[in-house]
Amino acid sequence: MPKFASVDDYLSSLPAEQREVVEEIERRVLRVVPGAERVIRYDMPTWQVDGASLVHVAAWKQHVSLYPVPPAGDPDLDADLAPYAGAKGTLKLPYLEVDYTLIERVVRRLLETRPSD
């Protein structure tokens, strides 16, 4: 059974500072993909396109994580993400260093490289 029934449940469980960051990430995801559907997957807020998960976000004590890391191939983006790359295809962004423009670039790259039917 999932811990959170909805993204709103997830957000309401967070301290204000973390909630504000996740909410701004959501605004940025929706700026890039206005029709993305917000759901909970793996107990995390997730935005889907055409029923397929595009990006997940998780709030941790010291950082916010985005999953997955977009595929390599954009040299500028790859270089900008390198300091935040964590294990298992995760980006770890310390709360005081969250670059929302970088998040928009990540989402754009994920959208561009997602598998097509």
C-alpha positions, 0 to 999 in steps of 0.5 A: 500500500502506498504511503501517499495517496496523492501528490497533495498528501506528499506535499502536506507531509513536507516541512515548508522549505522543502514543500516550496522547492517541490512545488516550484519544481512542479511549476517548472515541469508543467512549464515545459510539459503543460499537459503532464499528469501528476501522480504518485509512483514509488511514493514520489510525485511523478509527472507522466506524459501519455501514461508513461512516467517522465520525471520523479521528485523526492524530498530528502533532508539535505537535498531534493532528488530528480529521477532519472538522469536524462540520457547523455548527449547534450554536452552542455547539460551533461557538464552542468549535471555532473556535480549533482549526479548520484547513484542509480540515475539520480540527481541530488540538488542541495536545497540552497543550490536548486537551479530551476532553469537547470531542472527545466533543461532536464525535463526538456531533455527527458521529453526529447529522449523518451521512447516513442511507440 
